[in-house]
Amino acid sequence: MSNSAAKKLLAMISLLVSALLAVVFSDIQPPATFQAAKKVAWDIHADNPRTFYCGCRYQGNRVDLASCGYQPRKNRQRASRVEWEHVVPAWVIGHQRQCWKKGGRDYCSANDPLFARAEADLHNLVPAIGEVNGDRSNYPFAMLNAKPHQYGQCEVVVDFARRQVMPREEVRGAIARTYLYMHERYQLRMSNQDRQLYGAWNRMYPVTEQERRRNQAVACQMGWGNPHVGEVDLWQCGLLSRVGEVAGSALGIARGLPLEELGAAALSLLRR
């Protein structure tokens, strides 16, 4: 084989490899809507079925209130079910978008692609006791001079007068890293006070092993991780078996083809 033919073959092989990788990684598609994201979120949290703010165990969408000593503040029916909570509220995201002025959340979901992506971002979704989710509303997080007492042994504090929430220590780091990620990913504004608070929580409460596992699981659905939590490995998302399938198909196509047709086959893979 001449040098020119060898170089052309190498270029075709490189193009074919690029095509294979493009096909494989295109299989990872983030959920397009909040409703779709909630369905995926159940599987992500299946290995650790505990509510975020209180640490209660749950099965299906029913919360085992006794597992964490939770006492309903007002709404026992809502306290008994799991709801999917936006750590960074959809209200906060929407109020920085023009769409919110035209029709609120529903209008933004249907007409603003960036809002829809942020609303469905699995890094920002956690399972919460319905009553706590409702009480938290769109209140910001803060340090409060108060002792937990509203929800039995659940150590979250909601100050309705000041419209602020103090989460339990175990999740302050995760909250901080979620806020930092969301504000960077979707170019949201953040006050200096919030930036200082979340920066401090991020330093004071290091990433846990459970947080790393969740970040990896979310990355397998989204296609990327939260860099404030750590690196992820997309090859752990079952992609190797997919590589084998696509490679076998590609080799079947490529076997015996002239160089020019091999290049065309690689380009056809890229266009899939």
Secondary structure, DSSP 8 states (H G I E B T S, - for coil): --HHHHHHHHHHHHHHHHHHHHHHHTT----SSHHHHHHHHHHHTTTS-B-TTT--EEETTEEEGGGTTB--SS-HHHHTBEEEEESS-HHHHHTTSTHHHHHHHHHHHHH-HHHHHHHT-GGGEEEEEHHHHHHHTT--B---S----TBBTB--EEETTTTEEE--GGGHHHHHHHHHHHHHHTT----HHHHHHHHHHHHHS---HHHHHHHHHHHHHHSS--TTT----GGGGTHHHHHHHHHHHHHHHHTT--HHHHHHHHHHHHT-
